[in-house]
Each structure stands twice: as structure tokens, then as C-alpha cells.
Amino acid sequence: MTNLWTGLVAVLLVAGGAYLYYRTHGARPVPAQLRPGKPLPEFEALDESGKRLNSRYLRGTPVVMIFVRGNWCPFCSRQVRNLTGYYKEIVDLGAKLIFVTPKPQETTKRVAEFFDVELEFWLDESLSATREFGLLLESAVPKDFYPEYGSDTTWPTSLVIDAEGIIRYVEMSKHIIDRPNPKALLSELRGAIDA
């Protein structure tokens, strides 16, 4: 009986260690230019119609900005779908919800249309903002999608930016599958507005 208990304790310790390793290993540090308290670096992107946008356009409005890998990523599509449920609360706070993607996201756009929300999709086609922000994820697009999307993409990252353009919150996914809880983003947005 003692051997059984010893074995059970050993299995639990190994499982606990594996869980801790999974939760902490591989976490990316937040790039210096995106640390809370710093101004959002200025960047340019395209809107869905191809019109050039500048991040200066965001001044005066709080923003929840989500960098997503692309419509080929099921975790990104799920994140967009989950955030549509909080869209009205975000807008009612006077904020914008913007998704920045390296390629047009027809799939996620259709999700937004299905839920009747007007999400903004900014296209970082050349990955220049992604590189400037330290979010480049090299050779991370599945090979089947290389012809359309190329091999590089962006690391999934969520930002809350106040009306003065100051970054108040950053969450970088620890692993490709995890994304921030929309309730946490909404809470951080409220905090940025109240600050």
C-alpha cells in the first residue's frame, strides 16, 4: 500500500511540475516599446478598403487593440468571436475595438457581421508595425498557407490604450493557443478610462 501512495504522490508531483512548466515556460517578455506607461508607437496600416490609416487617428479615444495572426488561425478567429460579445460594452465606454492583422481577415469579418458589430480591421500587410513593436513571429504560418500569407506573422498580443495614446495594459499570449479573457480586457479598459 505504501508503494501505491508513493507512486501516486510521484505522479501528482510530475503532473504539477508539467503544468507549471506549461504555464510559465515560453512566455515572451513584453517589448520595451509596448510596456505600460509608454506612448503607443506611431504606425501606419490600411483599412478594409485599402485607405491608409495612421495611429494618430486614435488620439482622443481609448482603444482595445488586438494583434491577430490571420484568418487561418482558429484561436484568433475564436478570439474575435468571443470579443464580439463585449463589443457593445466597449463602445458604450467610448472606446474602439481594433484588430490588427497581417492579411485581410474575411473569416473574422464575417463573424463580426453575423453578430452585427462594426469591428475595425487594420491591415499590417508588410508587417512593419509588427516588426517595430517587437511582435514578429517568424516562420509561424502553416506551410499550406504560405502561398497566400507568407511565412511570417504577428505574435498574438492585446493592448489597452488610453485616450492620450498611452499604453495601459499589455497581454502577450504565452502560447499560440491562449488569448486574454474578454472580461479582463474590459476591466483594464475601465481602469484606463478612470485613471
N, C-alpha and C positions, 0 to 999 in steps of 0.2 A: 504494500500500500504506500509506503514511503517513496518508493521509486516512481509510482504513478504521480504523486503530488510534486515530486522534484521535476519530473518531466513536464507536468502541466505548468509549473512556475517558469521553467525554462522557455516553453513555447510562448507564454504570455510576455516574458521579457523580450524575446526576439520580435514578436509582433509589435510590441510597444516601441521598440527601437526602430523598426522599419517604418512605422507610422510617423515618428518624429523626424526621421531622415527624409521621408517623402514631403512632409510639411515645411521643412526648413532648407533642405539641400536644393541648390539650383536657383534660389531666389536671387533675382537680379537687383543690384543696388540702383536706387533712383539716380539718374544722371544729374550732375551738378546744375545744369541749366534748367532742370524741371523741379528742383527742390521747392517745397512750400516756402512762401515768403518772397520768392523771386518773381519778377515780371515774366509773363508768358513771352518767350522769344517771338519776334515778328516773323511771320512766314506767309507765303502765298500758296493758294490752291485754286482749283476750278470747282464751280458748282456743277450741278447735274446737266445744265445746258451748255457748259463749256465757258461760261463767263469767269474771268479772273477775279478772285477774291483776295483780300488782304486781312490778316488777323486784326489789324487796326479797326476794322469794321465792328469788332466785338466790344470795343470800349463803351462803357456806359451800361452794359448788360452783363449780369452773371451768366456763366456758361458751364454746362456739363459737357466735356469733350471726350469722346471715346475713340481711340485709335484701334481699328479692327483690321484683321489680316485680309479679308476678302470674302466674297460670297461662297467660295469653295469650302470655307471653314465652318463646320456645323456648330462649333462653340460660339463663334462670332454671330452667326445667324440667330442662335438661341438667345444671345445677349441682347440683340436688337429687339427680338420678340418680347423678352422679359421687360425691357425698358419702356416699351410702348404702353404698358400698364401704368407707368408712373409719369407718362408724358404730360397729362393734364396738370398734375400737381407741380411739375417742374415749371411749366408755362405760367401757371397761376401765381408762382413766386416771382414772375417777371424775368425768368431765365430762358436761355436757349439750350436745346439738346442737339449737339452736332456730332456726327460720325465722320471721322477722317479715315479714308481708305486708299490703298494704292491703286485700285481699279474700281470702275463703276460697280455698284452693288445692286444689280437688278433684283436679285432674290430678296435681299433685305428691304429694298424699296417696296416690293410687292407686299411684304409683311406689314410695313408701315401703312400702305394704302388700305390693306384689309382691315386694319384696326382704326382707320380714318384719323390718322395723326400726320402732322406735317413735319416730319423729321428733316433735318438738313444733312445732306451728304456732301462732304468736301473731298475732292479728288486730289491726292498727293501722288500724281501719276509717275513722276520721276524719282519719288522717294526723297526729295530734297529736304522736306520738313522732318521726315523720319530720321534721316541722317543727322540733321542739325540738332535734333532733340536727343540723339543717342539711343534711338529705338530700333535701329536696323537689325533685322533677323535674317542672316544670310542663308541661302540655300534651304529655306524652310517651306517653300511651296511644294506640294506633292508633284512628282515628275510628270504625272498625267496632265497637269495644268500648266506646265512650263510654257508651251507654245502661246497660250493666251495671256498668262500673268507674269511670265518670267520666273526666276528662281528665288528672288529676294522679296521680303515683305516686312511688315512692321511688328514689333513686339506689342501684344495686347496691353493697352495702358488706358487708364481712366484719370481724367483731371477735373477738378472743380476750380473755376477761376472766378474771382470776384469782379464787380463792375469796373474797378480801376485797372483790371488786367493782371492782377496779382494771383499767382497760383496758391490756392489754399489747401488743396488735397491732391495727392497722387497715389494711385494704386497700380502697380505693375503686376500682371499675373505672374505667379511663381512658376506655373507650369502652363503648357498650352491649353489645358482643359479648364482651368479655373478662371472665373470672372468675378468682379465685385458684386455684392448683393445690392440690388437697386435701392433698397431701403437705406443702406449705408450711404450711398451717393446722395440720396435725398436729404438725409440728416446732415451730411457735410455741406451741402448746398445751403440749407437753412442756416448753418453756423457761419458760412461765408457771408451771407446776406445780413445777418445780425451783428457781425463783427464791426 
